[in-house]
Amino acid sequence: MRACGGCAWLGIPYRKQLVRKQEAMENLFRPLIERMGWDAVIEATCSMGGKAGDPGKAPAPRAFRYKAATPFAPGPAGAVRSGFFARGTHTIVPAPSCTVEAPGARHILNEVARAAERLGIPAYDEDARQGMLRYAVLRMGWRTDEAMLTIVTARREVPHIEDLAHELSSIDPRIVCVAQNINGREGNAILGRETRVLWGAPHMKDELLGCTFAISPTAFYQTNPQQTEVLYRLAIEGMALEAGDVLLDAYCGSGTIGLCAARDAARAGKAIKLIGVEKNPAGIADARLNAELNGLGPDEASFMATDATEFLRDAARSGTHVDVVALDPPRAGSTPAFLTAAAELGPRRIVYISCNPTTQVRDLEILGHQGYRLCRLTPVDMFPHTEHTETVAVLERS
């Protein structure tokens, strides 16, 4: 559907999409590699459904997004409109289905609008700043038959909210949690700071690389789980962990990368010590639960709700030993203060996962001046039919 604001490359053959992404990464990272005198390899983009370096064998990906969302807006006679924002606007384009979303996802989201209409719960009007229902966010399990539905409202007290939760819970048997997030702020941010569970379990579960993860309503969890496994395998391979190593997982969120690495090392008979650092206390609560779910005790995996930069500075001052640092920062990238503090710890390797290669280039140069060299960079196509690419950079101490 060309009218919606996503999948701008949907009409381009997938093979050509991969060629474009590979060229973009070469053009972005090659000048840095040459300027720093590194002999790093920019590997072929890991496609969906094909082998790296052989994009012609990859079919056009479908139904790979296991997180979906819809905005709401008032319609005529109390109707609630749902769908996608048209590109460059906040005009909602109705969508009965979506090619790239998991099966049934768009039906569930559209049924939220129908349930709100039946109960007389008005959609939020951005211009008038009136109404209740702003967004719905759906998370679906990739390897489990579980789903979690979060409705975002302009204020906490919503008439018939319990009735709405009950109706939403019956839309699809996979739904195990219905939550409410309150966002009364202006702007484009979907989620606010307060969340409460209205019905069901406090989280849903999914699996990655043989690990089980509990996912709470506002936890970060990758949208494309199939490619997430590719991304994490590359990161774990780049860590080259040995028995007794200390792995520091910065910006750890709910602990997915670090816990997958720790479990992988344990299976290989190379038990390690995992330290996870994340500023969001809710993420740390999830990470501790996830460690328990995967059989890792506090002596094997510990998580701290604190600022990553301050933690690294304190660790460097106290002489804490760290062998490998893994980081997966937000789109804005990391900061010079964090990168300097990470280098002061002296890990033999730094594995940097990025959802924004432009900011990663900037950060890799900082690490280069701190005594690290890039030895490998692998693009991963996490978002087919868009221009976005994620990358895994492996750095070694010079």
C-alpha positions in Angstrom: 0.0 0.0 0.0 1.9 3.1 -1.3 -0.2 5.6 0.7 1.1 4.6 4.1 4.2 6.0 5.7 6.3 2.8 5.7 8.0 0.4 3.3 9.1 3.1 0.8 11.0 0.4 -1.1 8.3 -2.2 -1.4 8.1 -1.8 -5.1 11.8 -2.4 -5.6 13.0 -6.0 -6.2 14.6 -7.3 -3.0 17.9 -8.1 -4.8 18.2 -4.4 -5.8 17.3 -3.3 -2.2 20.2 -5.3 -0.9 22.6 -3.9 -3.5 21.6 -0.4 -2.6 22.1 -1.1 1.1 25.5 -2.6 0.5 26.6 0.3 -1.6 25.4 2.7 1.1 27.4 0.9 3.8 30.5 0.9 1.7 30.2 4.6 1.0 29.6 5.4 4.6 32.3 3.3 6.3 35.0 3.0 3.7 36.3 6.6 4.1 36.6 6.1 7.9 38.5 2.7 7.4 40.9 4.3 5.0 41.4 7.4 7.1 42.2 5.4 10.2 44.4 3.0 8.3 42.4 -0.1 9.3 42.3 -3.3 7.3 38.7 -4.0 8.2 36.4 -6.0 6.0 32.9 -4.8 5.2 31.0 -8.0 4.8 28.0 -8.7 2.5 24.7 -7.6 3.9 22.8 -10.4 5.6 19.5 -10.7 3.8 16.3 -12.4 4.9 15.8 -15.8 3.5 19.1 -16.0 1.6 22.8 -16.5 2.3 25.1 -13.5 2.9 26.7 -12.5 -0.3 24.0 -14.2 -2.4 21.1 -11.8 -2.4 19.7 -13.2 -5.7 18.6 -16.3 -3.8 16.5 -14.3 -1.3 12.8 -14.0 -1.9 11.0 -10.7 -1.1 10.4 -10.9 2.7 6.8 -10.9 4.0 5.2 -11.1 7.5 8.5 -10.4 9.4 7.4 -7.6 11.7 6.2 -9.0 15.1 5.6 -5.5 16.5 2.9 -3.4 15.0 1.1 -0.2 16.0 -1.7 2.0 15.0 -2.7 5.6 15.7 -6.3 6.6 16.3 -8.3 9.6 15.2 -11.9 10.7 15.5 -14.2 9.8 12.6 -17.8 10.8 11.8 -20.5 10.1 14.3 -18.2 8.8 17.0 -16.2 6.5 14.8 -12.6 5.6 15.7 -10.2 5.6 12.7 -7.2 3.4 12.7 -4.4 2.4 10.2 -1.2 4.1 9.2 -0.1 7.7 9.0 0.2 8.8 5.3 3.8 9.6 4.5 4.8 13.0 5.8 1.4 13.7 7.4 -0.7 12.7 10.4 -3.6 11.7 8.1 -4.6 8.2 8.9 -4.8 5.7 5.9 -7.1 2.7 6.7 -5.3 -0.6 6.5 -7.2 -3.9 6.6 -3.9 -5.8 6.3 -0.2 -5.3 6.0 2.2 -7.3 3.9 5.2 -7.1 6.3 3.4 -7.6 9.6 2.9 -11.0 11.4 -0.3 -12.7 10.4 -3.4 -11.4 12.2 -1.6 -8.3 13.7 -3.4 -5.7 11.7 -6.8 -7.4 12.4 -6.2 -7.2 16.1 -5.2 -3.5 16.0 -8.3 -2.6 13.9 -10.5 -4.5 16.3 -9.3 -2.1 19.1 -11.0 0.7 17.2 -14.2 -1.3 16.8 -14.3 -2.1 20.6 -13.7 1.5 21.5 -16.6 2.6 19.2 -19.0 0.1 20.9 -18.1 1.4 24.3 -18.2 5.1 23.3 -14.5 5.7 24.1 -13.5 8.7 21.8 -10.3 8.7 19.8 -7.8 11.5 20.6 -7.9 14.6 18.4 -4.4 16.0 18.1 -5.6 19.4 17.0 -8.3 19.9 19.6 -6.3 18.0 22.2 -9.5 16.2 23.2 -10.5 12.6 23.4 -8.9 9.5 25.0 -7.5 6.8 22.7 -4.2 7.7 21.0 -2.4 4.5 19.9 -2.4 0.7 20.2 0.9 -1.2 20.2 0.9 -5.0 19.6 3.8 -7.3 20.3 3.5 -10.9 19.0 5.6 -13.9 19.8 7.7 -15.4 17.0 8.3 -18.8 18.6 5.5 -18.7 21.1 1.7 -18.3 20.6 1.6 -15.2 22.9 0.8 -11.6 22.2 0.6 -8.4 24.3 -1.6 -5.4 23.5 -1.0 -2.0 24.9 -3.4 0.9 24.5 -2.1 4.4 24.8 -4.5 6.9 26.3 -4.3 10.7 26.9 -5.1 10.3 30.6 -5.3 7.6 33.2 -8.9 7.6 34.0 -10.9 6.4 31.0 -14.6 5.5 31.2 -15.3 1.8 30.6 -11.5 1.0 30.6 -12.1 -2.3 32.3 -14.8 -3.3 29.8 -12.5 -2.3 27.0 -9.7 -4.5 28.4 -12.1 -7.4 28.6 -13.2 -7.0 25.0 -9.6 -6.7 23.8 -8.6 -9.8 25.6 -11.1 -11.8 23.5 -10.0 -10.6 20.1 -7.4 -13.3 19.7 -6.6 -16.3 21.8 -2.9 -15.4 21.7 -3.3 -12.2 23.7 -2.0 -12.9 27.3 -1.7 -9.2 28.4 -3.7 -6.0 27.9 -2.0 -2.9 29.3 -2.7 0.8 29.4 0.1 3.4 28.8 -0.7 7.0 29.7 0.8 9.7 27.4 -0.7 13.1 27.9 2.3 14.9 26.3 2.2 16.7 23.0 4.5 15.4 20.2 5.2 12.3 18.2 6.3 10.0 21.0 3.9 7.0 21.2 4.5 5.9 24.8 4.4 7.9 28.1 6.0 7.2 31.4 3.3 5.3 33.2 2.0 1.8 32.3 -0.3 -0.5 34.1 -1.6 -4.0 33.3 -5.4 -4.0 32.9 -5.9 -7.7 32.2 -3.8 -10.9 32.2 -0.1 -11.5 32.8 2.4 -8.7 33.4 4.4 -9.8 30.4 4.4 -12.1 27.4 7.2 -14.5 26.4 9.2 -15.2 23.3 12.3 -17.1 22.4 15.6 -16.2 20.7 18.6 -18.5 20.1 17.2 -21.0 22.5 16.7 -18.5 25.3 13.3 -17.5 26.8 12.5 -13.9 27.3 9.7 -12.2 29.3 8.7 -9.0 27.6 6.8 -6.3 29.5 4.6 -3.7 27.8 7.3 -1.0 27.4 10.4 -3.2 27.2 12.6 -2.9 24.1 12.5 -6.0 22.0 13.5 -6.2 18.3 10.7 -5.9 15.7 12.1 -8.6 13.4 13.0 -11.6 15.5 14.2 -13.8 12.6 16.9 -11.2 11.7 17.5 -10.5 15.4 18.9 -14.0 15.7 21.3 -13.3 12.8 22.3 -10.0 14.4 22.9 -11.7 17.8 24.9 -14.6 16.3 27.2 -12.1 14.6 27.6 -10.2 17.9 28.4 -13.4 19.8 30.8 -14.6 17.2 32.5 -11.2 17.4 32.8 -11.3 21.2 35.0 -14.5 20.9 34.3 -15.2 24.6 36.6 -17.5 26.6 35.9 -19.3 29.9 36.0 -17.0 32.8 35.6 -13.8 30.7 33.6 -10.8 32.0 31.2 -9.5 29.5 29.7 -6.0 30.0 26.4 -5.5 28.2 25.8 -1.7 28.1 22.4 -0.3 27.2 21.3 -3.9 28.0 17.5 -3.3 28.1 15.9 -6.5 29.1 19.2 -8.4 28.8 18.6 -10.2 25.5 22.1 -9.8 23.9 24.1 -10.5 27.0 21.9 -13.5 28.1 22.1 -15.1 24.7 25.9 -14.7 24.8 26.1 -16.1 28.3 23.9 -19.1 27.4 25.9 -19.8 24.3 29.2 -19.7 26.2 27.8 -22.0 28.9 26.7 -24.5 26.2 30.2 -24.5 24.8 31.6 -25.2 28.3 33.0 -21.7 28.6 31.1 -20.1 31.5 31.4 -16.4 31.7 30.3 -13.5 34.0 27.7 -11.2 32.6 27.2 -7.6 33.8 24.3 -5.7 32.4 23.8 -1.9 32.7 20.7 -0.1 31.8 19.2 3.2 33.0 15.6 2.1 32.8 14.6 0.3 36.0 11.8 -1.6 34.2 14.3 -3.0 31.7 16.5 -4.2 34.5 13.6 -5.9 36.3 12.9 -7.7 33.0 16.6 -8.6 32.6 16.8 -10.1 36.1 13.6 -12.2 35.4 15.1 -13.3 32.1 18.3 -14.4 33.8 16.2 -16.6 36.1 14.1 -18.0 33.2 17.3 -19.1 31.5 18.9 -20.7 34.5 21.5 -18.0 35.3 22.0 -17.0 38.9 23.2 -13.7 40.3 26.8 -15.0 40.4 26.6 -15.6 36.6 24.5 -12.6 35.5 24.0 -9.3 37.4 22.1 -6.3 36.2 22.2 -2.7 37.5 19.8 0.1 36.9 22.2 3.0 36.5 23.7 5.4 33.9 26.1 3.4 31.8 28.7 6.1 31.5 28.8 6.6 35.3 29.1 2.9 35.8 32.0 2.6 33.4 33.8 5.5 35.0 33.4 4.0 38.5 34.5 0.6 37.2 37.6 2.1 35.6 38.5 3.9 38.8 38.0 0.8 40.9 40.0 -1.4 38.6 37.1 -3.6 37.6 38.2 -6.2 35.0 36.2 -6.5 31.8 37.2 -8.6 28.8 34.5 -7.7 26.3 32.1 -4.7 26.1 28.9 -5.0 24.0 26.7 -2.0 23.3 23.5 -1.5 21.4 22.7 2.2 21.9 19.6 4.1 20.6 19.6 5.8 17.2 21.4 8.8 18.6 24.4 6.6 19.2 26.7 6.6 22.2 28.5 9.5 23.6 32.2 10.5 23.7 32.1 10.2 27.5 30.8 6.6 27.4 33.2 5.6 24.7 36.2 7.0 26.5 35.1 5.4 29.8 34.7 2.0 27.9 38.2 2.3 26.4 39.6 3.1 29.9 38.4 -0.3 31.1 40.7 -1.9 28.5 38.5 -4.7 27.1 40.2 -6.7 24.4 37.1 -6.5 22.2 34.2 -4.1 21.8 31.2 -5.2 19.8 29.0 -2.4 18.7 25.5 -3.1 17.4 23.9 -0.1 15.7 20.5 0.8 14.4 21.9 4.0 12.9 25.2 3.5 11.0 25.6 7.3 10.5 26.1 7.8 14.3 28.1 4.6 14.5 30.7 5.9 12.1 31.2 8.9 14.4 31.5 6.6 17.4 33.9 4.2 15.8 36.3 7.0 15.0 36.3 8.0 18.7 37.1 4.4 19.7 39.8 4.4 17.0 41.5 7.4 18.7 41.1 5.5 22.0 43.3 2.7 20.8 40.8 0.3 19.1 40.8 -0.8 15.5 37.8 -2.0 13.5 38.4 -5.5 12.2 35.0 -6.4 10.8 31.7 -4.8 10.0 28.6 -6.7 8.9 25.4 -5.0 7.7 22.1 -6.8 8.6 18.9 -6.2 6.7 16.5 -5.9 9.7 13.9 -3.8 7.9 13.4 -5.0 4.3 11.6 -2.6 1.9 13.1 0.4 3.7 16.4 2.2 3.5 17.3 1.3 7.1 20.2 -1.1 7.8 21.7 -2.3 11.1 25.3 -3.1 11.6 27.6 -5.2 13.8 31.1 -3.7 14.3 33.8 -5.8 16.0 36.8 -3.8 17.4 40.0 -5.1 18.9 42.4 -3.3 21.2 45.4 -2.3 19.2 
